[in-house]
Amino acid sequence: MNGNDSRRRTPARDSGTVERLVTAWLTETERHDAAAARAARAGWERGALSPSAAEDLATWVTARVTDTGFNEDEGPYVEGPLRITPADKDTVHAWLRARGHAV
């Protein structure tokens, strides 16, 4: 990538990616464990996820990468409400590490 590459990650773009994926994760978590979702949402709104919520988010985003670059003969299709690229996963993992979480 050169300095003129419009695909270059920026903090604002990273922030948007994190917010988009955390919102989807919280929505899905709410369907399966309302208490965990409430606790995670409260942490998110305070700007600090608990270690267990951070681990759940990291696992969730890894499991839901949908845009793998494989065609249907090379790998599984992961169905989901939104596209999650490997770069999106890396962005969330970096965001978590920057906040002191082991990922």
C-alpha positions in Angstrom: 0.0 0.0 0.0 1.3 3.4 -0.8 0.4 6.7 0.9 -2.3 7.4 -1.7 -4.2 4.1 -1.3 -7.8 4.9 -0.3 -8.2 1.5 1.3 -5.7 2.4 4.0 -7.1 1.9 7.5 -7.7 5.0 9.5 -8.6 5.4 13.1 -12.1 6.6 12.2 -12.6 3.7 9.8 -11.3 1.3 12.5 -13.7 2.8 15.0 -16.6 2.4 12.6 -15.7 -1.2 12.1 -15.5 -1.9 15.8 -18.8 -0.2 16.5 -20.5 -2.1 13.6 -19.3 -5.5 14.8 -19.8 -4.9 18.5 -23.4 -3.8 17.8 -24.0 -7.1 15.8 -22.3 -9.1 18.5 -24.4 -7.6 21.3 -27.6 -8.2 19.3 -26.7 -11.8 18.8 -25.6 -12.3 22.4 -28.8 -10.8 23.6 -30.8 -13.6 21.8 -28.7 -16.3 23.6 -27.8 -14.8 27.0 -29.6 -11.6 27.9 -27.7 -11.2 31.2 -24.4 -11.5 29.5 -25.5 -9.1 26.8 -26.6 -6.5 29.4 -23.3 -6.7 31.2 -21.3 -6.5 27.9 -23.5 -3.6 26.7 -22.9 -1.7 30.0 -19.2 -2.2 29.6 -19.2 -1.1 26.0 -21.1 2.0 26.9 -18.6 2.8 29.6 -15.8 2.1 27.2 -14.4 -0.9 29.0 -15.4 -4.5 28.2 -14.8 -7.1 30.9 -12.1 -9.7 30.1 -14.8 -12.3 29.5 -16.8 -10.1 27.2 -13.6 -9.2 25.3 -12.8 -12.9 24.9 -16.4 -13.6 23.7 -16.2 -10.7 21.2 -12.8 -11.9 19.9 -14.1 -15.5 19.5 -17.4 -14.3 17.9 -15.7 -12.1 15.3 -13.2 -14.9 14.4 -16.0 -17.4 14.0 -18.1 -15.1 11.8 -15.6 -14.0 9.2 -17.7 -14.2 6.0 -15.5 -12.7 3.4 -12.7 -15.2 3.3 -11.6 -14.8 -0.4 -12.5 -18.5 -1.0 -14.9 -19.5 -3.6 -17.7 -22.0 -2.7 -15.6 -24.9 -3.7 -12.6 -23.9 -1.5 -14.3 -23.1 1.7 -17.5 -22.8 3.7 -19.9 -20.0 3.3 -20.6 -18.4 6.6 -24.1 -17.0 6.7 -24.7 -13.9 8.8 -26.4 -10.5 8.9 -23.3 -8.6 7.8 -20.0 -9.1 6.0 -17.0 -9.6 8.2 -13.6 -9.6 6.5 -10.4 -11.0 7.9 -9.2 -7.3 8.1 -12.4 -6.5 10.1 -11.5 -9.4 12.5 -7.9 -8.1 12.8 -9.2 -4.6 13.5 -11.4 -5.8 16.4 -8.5 -7.9 17.8 -6.1 -4.9 17.6 -8.7 -2.7 19.3 -9.1 -5.3 22.1 -5.3 -5.6 22.5 -4.9 -1.8 22.6 -7.3 -1.9 25.6 -5.2 -4.5 27.4 -7.1 -7.6 26.5 -5.2 -10.8 25.6 -6.4 -12.0 22.2 
